[in-house]
């Protein structure tokens, strides 16, 4: 599908610039409402219902109001839950049998970006055909239903508590977290008033950081994209481990007592290893960016591994196609479909903690046989629409690096789905060689794009 507005994870951009303007977002809400009216015919006197949540960005207030207006004009009822993690909206949409869930968030991006994500009634990302139908409606004039048919708006006060209980329900009933001291970094984002409570109510002593959102500090030097703050806090407080979430709490990184970082590949492996003790694991889905060491470690366990395109929606698609339950990205999106329909940083952390409780020891001992290969990622800015796939200079540079690596690793070029960047990744057994080859290829790309 050729996407005009939707990227790999909804509609995203700089606040105040199309498509993240009040006018566009109102039209987006109206278009989505009209599509829902067609997709879910309702009994007489009833209207489709959607749930809207958001992270802690200041712009969320403005965009929330614009979405409300669009949905109401289309004749769709709206329930507001305020700041809540993206996976919480997915869960509540499914639990309450609503027709759609919407999250106002730009995930791990800075405060000046924002976005709109959609979830289906099943708590999964919208299918491509539904996104296509919404895009086809966006540029149509807004038409308002009659005054008696306008959608109603209400605020739900107990959504936070319901989500906290759901998270706790994914942790084994015969285990607890007593005796553990955990630092929880919420990135001044949507989980600031949910994640610390989850770990505390399961028995852990919790130290919270990144829990003073002011609308402008989301992901600013804290959270899963800046884990050094968590590493310092874990060491300073003498904690057993740390959990870092991003702004909308759908991704995770973890830190051990010595301040060592564990990424999504390693944490996914810990979960799969734990599940495999109970029953055979049919397979695991990663992405083109997943570390080759993960694939090799799973192979030693006899677990098949597949690589999807980068983006958690593509990992989910592969899991459903193959009938598998576990997958993720090294960035920290982890999927355990036996616990939730989408990636959830808090729930992923609980699955790792359950594995630690069952196996004993610490993260290092749990993951001892998985040693990640050195991987160097360089982001090169490119202009939108630059034909990097067909550029002869980039093709030649890629071929040269692949020849130099000579089968000792992987080389990957891919465009970001959310930012105007070309990601240059080299992976192999020798760290110095990997870094040198990545810089060499990045220089070729910079020269080709003129920057």
HELIX and SHEET records of a PDB file:
HELIX    1   1 UNK A   22  UNK A   39  1                                  18    
HELIX    2   2 UNK A   59  UNK A   74  1                                  16    
HELIX    3   3 UNK A   86  UNK A   95  1                                  10    
HELIX    4   4 UNK A  128  UNK A  138  1                                  11    
HELIX    5   5 UNK A  147  UNK A  149  5                                   3    
HELIX    6   6 UNK A  159  UNK A  169  1                                  11    
HELIX    7   7 UNK A  195  UNK A  201  1                                   7    
HELIX    8   8 UNK A  228  UNK A  237  1                                  10    
HELIX    9   9 UNK A  264  UNK A  276  1                                  13    
HELIX   10  10 UNK A  292  UNK A  300  1                                   9    
HELIX   11  11 UNK A  312  UNK A  322  1                                  11    
HELIX   12  12 UNK A  345  UNK A  359  1                                  15    
HELIX   13  13 UNK A  363  UNK A  366  1                                   4    
HELIX   14  14 UNK A  388  UNK A  390  5                                   3    
HELIX   15  15 UNK A  392  UNK A  405  1                                  14    
HELIX   16  16 UNK A  431  UNK A  449  1                                  19    
SHEET    1   A 6 UNK A  11  UNK A  14  0                                        
SHEET    2   A 6 UNK A 113  UNK A 119 -1                                        
SHEET    3   A 6 UNK A 100  UNK A 104 -1                                        
SHEET    4   A 6 UNK A  49  UNK A  54  1                                        
SHEET    5   A 6 UNK A  77  UNK A  83  1                                        
SHEET    6   A 6 UNK A 153  UNK A 155  1                                        
SHEET    1   B 5 UNK A 205  UNK A 209  0                                        
SHEET    2   B 5 UNK A 181  UNK A 185  1                                        
SHEET    3   B 5 UNK A 241  UNK A 245  1                                        
SHEET    4   B 5 UNK A 252  UNK A 256 -1                                        
SHEET    5   B 5 UNK A 261  UNK A 262 -1                                        
SHEET    1   C 4 UNK A 305  UNK A 308  0                                        
SHEET    2   C 4 UNK A 284  UNK A 287  1                                        
SHEET    3   C 4 UNK A 326  UNK A 328  1                                        
SHEET    4   C 4 UNK A 334  UNK A 336 -1                                        
SHEET    1   D 3 UNK A 374  UNK A 381  0                                        
SHEET    2   D 3 UNK A 421  UNK A 428 -1                                        
SHEET    3   D 3 UNK A 409  UNK A 415 -1                                        
END                                                                             
